Structures are given as C-alpha cells and as structure tokens.
C-alpha cells in the first residue's frame, strides 16, 4: 500500500513498485518504465505526496540511493554532495558534524535530499537556492545525465525548473545527486526569520552558533508538529499544505491592517501568511476534530493540526478523500473571506483539489 510510504499515510496500491538502491539501478528503472510507456511515480521520503485511495496504475520507483561526500574548495568553502535518496535531516546533521554551516535552518524538514531542489525547500528564512551549487539529473527526454547549475534551475518561491517541467508530479529531470556549497566554521548563515532570531537572542541578519540554530529550529518545528514522529498524529501530514500567497501589493488595501505581509522577489508583489489567512477565515487549530465546526467534513479522521493551521493531518484512519475534503473547505473559506485562492504545496497524485 502506498499509504505506508508517505508521511500522511494515505494512498492505495501501486501496479508495480521498484526500489533503486544505486544510481545505476535508478536510471535503469526509469528507462525501463519510460520505454514501456508506463507512468512513473517517484517516492523518496514520501513527505510531499497525497496519493489517491485508488492507488497508482503505473510504476512506483522508490529512490533509496545513498552517499555523502565532502570536497574541499577554495576560500574556506566545501562542497557537500548528497545522493538523492539520503534523508534530508540526516544530511543537515552530517554537514554540521563535518564542520560546515549553511543548512542548519533547514533542519527537521522531512524527505530526501534529491527532493529539495525540486520544491526549493525552505523554512525559517532559508531555502535550498541559497546553498545549492548544482544538481546532477537524469533527463528522461534525452535519456542522458546532465548537471544543472543553480542558475539553470531558475529557483523561485517553492518552485524550480524541475517542478515547472514536471507532468502530473512526474519530473522530466530526476535528481540523482545534489551538491551544496557550504562554509567551513561554526557560525550559521545570517538569521533571516524574526521568530528564530528572537529565540536565539540575536538581531535579524546576524549569525549564531550553527549547532544551536539547528537545535532551536528542531524545537520550533516539533512545537508545531513539523518534525515527523510516528507517535504524534499532528506530524502525520505533508507539512504545510498551502503555500504562502504572493499577490499584488494592492491586495493589502482589502485586508485588515494587521495582516502579516513580507516583501516578495517580484516588484510590487507581497507574500502573505497562509496560516494567518486560514486562522482569520475561521479555521483554527484542530479544525475537523470532534467539537469543531468541521467535524462533519471527515468525521474527525482528518483535521488541521492542533499545533499549526497550515498542516492537514491524518488522525489515524483518514483516506485521501478525507484529507482533500478538509483542504477544500479551508481553501473555499479563505477565498470567501479574503478573495484569495490558496494553492496546494504537496503533489496530488490521481486526485484534484
């Protein structure tokens, strides 16, 4: 069952499953399925997927490649190369153990290293685009290995070339290895997130001890149910289900004056807080559990996390339909209240929002 391969624990059976433990096995599995005209679903950590209760009719390829290598560079820098199947948080932990800094604010994010460039994974003011040097990929169209630079990947907020050239969640470019250019030393990258800076006792823009940053980030994430724990149903999710909307700055005129907003990369655009919009639209923590207005939607089987309004959680027996029912209610409520349509962050496989 595919639900056993994802952090939200929903999804039916796969027609066929192949586990690739080496890069050669991964390329061979992709090539065989592509040559046979089969649809492919790639699963690493399974933390960014909502899969249909009917399952997947093609081939599921589980990416289980391993390998972490540090290569010294000039100027007090080092290149950390991570195989696609390496656990991401273990990769961050390894970087610190090797005396490298730059990834510490990305601690605790579930999933595998190879997935991080796809979504330009980010948290607490940091994202992968700030450190990623290149990604080696298998180009399924040309059937060859390419090395895509940071510039080639054309990163944006929770977006990249790889994501933009994917079809129904199946990428043209499959990451084989990701390389991160990191600094030698114990001082972290500048702290860009206000809450994290406050917890560390530093000003925004300053650095701190990288190990302490990692510890503090893990504590913050656990307090929000954002570190996967089999014993904590609040963590049985895809993490943030919706991205923070990026809208024209004029939209602020229609929002309450205290609506959180942040500069966006695009001119005359601002980034809003999806969590704030959800909460202010009447969907509080635990929405969907017994005793809340949303209980009838999924019978308490799925709900917003009791720790964070951005996560939609499986309380133990939820189906994909239950997860999506909560998501649709929240999206519709925010659209009705603020005129803003939230966009899902996880890949939806065989289902639609």
Secondary structure by P-SEA (a helix, b strand, c coil): cccccccccccccccbbbbbccaaaaaaaaaaaaaabbbbbbbcccccccccccccccbbbbbbccbbbbbbbcccbbbbbbcccccaaaaaaaaaaacccccccccccccccccccccccccccccccccccbbbbbcccccbbbbbccccccccccccccccccccccccccccbbbbbccccccccccccaaaaaaacccccccccaaaaaaaaaaaaaaacccccccccccccccccccccccccccccccccccbbbbcccccbbbbbaaaaaaaaccccccccccccccccccccccccccccccccccccccaaaaaaaaaaaaaaaaaaccbbbbbccccccccc
